[in-house]
Amino acid sequence: MEKSSMESREEEKESRRKVLWKIFVSTLYLSAFTFGGGYVIVTLMKKKFVDEYHWIGEDEMLDLVAIAQSSPGAIAVNGAIVVGYKLLGIPGALVAILGTILPPFVIIAAISVCYNVFRSNFFVAQMLSGMQAGVGAVIASVTYDMGAPIVKEKDPMSLVIMLGAFLAACILEINVVYIVIVCGLIGLVRTLLSKRRSGK
C-alpha cells in the first residue's frame, strides 16, 4: 500500500512538472512571437490552452480574460497569471509570468541598445507598418471568437450588455476600465436576482 501510494505521489509530481514545463514553453512561445499587444496574445492563448491542450473551457477562458482585463497591468501578463493559477496554483502562475515576461524583456533590452539605428531605418518602419495590418486582423478574429458564443446563447440581456459595451467603447469613447466595472456590477446584480428567484 505504501509503495503504491509513493508511486502515485511520484507520478503526480511528474505530471505537475510536465504541465509546468508546458505552461512555461507555451507562454514563452506565445510571448516571443506575438506582435500587437495583449489582445492578440489572448486569442493565441485560447487556441493553445482551450483548443489544443483542452486545459480550460471557452466559458472559463472568457472569465479569465475578464479578470485579466479588469486587473491593473498588462493584459498579456494578467492573462498568463490567471491561466497558470487556474491550472497549478501559485507555481503555475509564477511559471506563466516568467514565460510571458522573458521574451519582451530580452528583446526590448536588445532594441534599446540599438534604438537610434532602428528608429531611422526605412525597412524596419515598413515591416512594422505591415505588422500593424496583420495585428488588426488578429484582433478582429479575437472579437469574433469571443463574441460568437454569446450570440449563440441568445440571451437578450447578454446581447444588450455586449452591444452597450461596444458602443460605449467605440462611439462614446468611455474608458474601458469603467465599462468593465459596470459590466461586472450588472453581472453581479443578475446573479443575485437569479438566486433570489430560484430561492423563492
N, C-alpha and C positions, 0 to 999 in steps of 0.2 A: 504493500500500500504506500509506504513512504517513498519507495523507489519510483513508483508510477506518479506520485504527487510531485516529486522533484523533477521528473522528466516533463511533466505537464507545465511546471513553472518555467523550466528552461525553454520549452517550446514557445510559451507565451512571451518570454523575454526576447527570444529570437524574432518572433513575429513583430513585436513592437519595434525592434531595431530596424527591421526591413521597412516597416511603414515610415519610421522616422527618416530613413535614408531616402525613401521615395518622395516624402514631403520636401526634403532638402533639395534633391535633384530637380523635382518639378518646379518649385518656386524659383530656384536658381536659373533654370532654363527659361521660364516664363519672363522673369525679370530681365534677363540678359538680352532677350530677343523681342521685347515689347517696346514699341515706339508709340508715343501719343498720350501717355498718362494713364491714370488709374482705371478709367472706364474701359480701356482696351484690355488691360490685364484681367478684368472681371470676366469677360466673355471667354478668354483663354483658360481661366481657372475653371469656369463652368465645363468647358469641353474636356479638361483634364480630370477634374475631381468628380464631376457628375456623369458625363457621357463615357469616359474611358475607364476610370477606376471604380465608379459606382460607390464611392465612399459616402456621398450625401445625395439627397434628392433635390429636384428642381425647386420645390417649395422652400426647402431648407436653405438652398443657395440664395434665393430671393431674400429670405430673412437675414442671412448673414451679410448680404450686400447692404441691406437697410441699416443694420447695426454699424457696418464699416463706414457708411456714408454719414451717419448721424454722430459719429465719434470724431474728435479732433485729430488732425494728422492726415497723412496721405492715404487715399483710399486703397492703394495697392498694398501698403504695409498693414493697414487695418484689416483688409480682406484676408490677407495671409494669416494674420493673428487669429481671427475668428475661425477660419477653416482648420488651422493647426490645433487650436484649443478644442474644437469640436471633436477632432479625431483622437488626440492623445493628451489632452490637458495642457499643463504648463510646458512640459518638454516639447510637445508638438508645436505650441505657439512660439517658443524660443527658436526652434529649428527653422520654422517658417519665416520668422523675422530675419534670421541670419541669411537664409537663401534669397530673400527678397532684397535686402539692402546691400548685399555684397557686390553684385554687378554694377549698379549705379555708382556706388562709392568708388570702385576701381576706375570705371570709365570717366566719371566726372573729374577725378583726381588727375587722370592722364590728360584729359582735354584741357583742364585749367592751365596746365604747364604750357600747352601749345595754343592757347586761346587766340592770341593775336594773329597767328597764321591761319587758323580755322575761320576766324571772323571775316577775313577779306578774300577767302578762297571761293572763286566762282563755282567750281564743281561741287563743293560741299554745300553751298547755298542752294544750287539746283537740286541736289539729292534730297535735302531737307524739304524743299518745296514739293517734290514728288511724294515724299513720305506723308506729308500733311493730307494729300488727297486720299491716300490709302487708309490713313487713320480715320478720316471722316466716314469711309465705307464700313470700317470695322465697328465704329461707334453706332452707326445705323443698324448694323447686324445685332449688336448687343440689345439695342432698344426693341427690335423686333422679337428676338428670342425671349426677352423677359416680359414683354407686353402681351405676346400671343396667348400664354396660359391664362392670363387674367381675362382676356376677351372670351376665351373658350368657356370659362366658368359661367359666363352670362349672369354674373351677379351685378345688378344695376348700381348698387352703392359703390362697388369696387371700380366700375367703369367711370362713374361720376368723379370719384377721387382721382383716378388716373388722368382723366381729361382735365380736371381742375388744376392738378399739379403741373401738367404740361403747359396749360395756358398761363398759369402764374409764373412759371419759369421763363417761357419763351416770349410771351406777349407783354406781360406786366413787369417782367424782369425783376421779380422778387427774389431775394437771397435764398439759395437752396436750403440753407440751414433752417430758416423759418418754415419753408414748405415741408421739410422732413418732420419737424417738431409738430406742426399742425396735423399732418397725416398720421403721425404716431398717436396723437391725442384722439383723433377720430376713431382710429382702430381700437384704442383702449375703451372708449365710450361704447362702441359697437359690441365689444366683447362683454362688457359689464351688463349692457342691456340684454344681450342674448342669454347670459347666465341667469339674469333675473327672470326672464320669460320662461326659461326651462325649469327654473325653481318653482314657478307657480304651477 
